[in-house]
Amino acid sequence: MDHFIKFKENLPLDQLSETLEQNNSDILLLRFSKLTGTVKIRAAESLKKRDIKRAFRPHKIKHIYDDFPVGIK
């Protein structure tokens, strides 16, 4: 299932990728959207939002969207 993640701070994808390698290999980084400032990920259906937040620790997640976030800043 695809999700869009808004982080509290701007982070490069390579830094997020390193974090995922250490915490959870079940999440795949797809791309960064300049339009919305979110990162698109693909995760297993069984992963809950709580598990996604844990996978990106110590980085703080502002919001996880299930669909493409339209109209956010």
Protein Blocks (a to p, Z undefined) as FASTA:
>chain_A
ZZddddfbdcdfklmmmmmmmmomkbccfbdcfknopacddddfklcfklmmmmmpcbdc
fbdcfbdcehiZZ
